[in-house]
Amino acid sequence: MKTTVEISDALAREAKTVARREKTTLRALIESGLRQLLRERRRGAAFRLRDASFEGGGLQPEFRDADWQRFRDAAYEERGA
């Protein structure tokens, strides 16, 4: 199917450069991008939580085998709870 799409000049130039570098056509590049986008949308792009971990030894000893109530008590102990 033929269709007309308006995109910015800068995006078109960049896409043509990539197509030439990858020895493919602009059409193939656009179709590939659309397929990928539609595939992600169909399955609902999974939420990815960034890795915010840091180096350390894990939980402090008094919390290693603690239940949720122990964590809660510690969080509120200086707040009058």
Summary of the structure (lengths in Angstrom):
residues: 81
radius of gyration: 25.9
end to end distance: 67.9
largest distance: 69.9
contacts: 110
relative contact order: 0.05
helix: 57%
strand: 0%
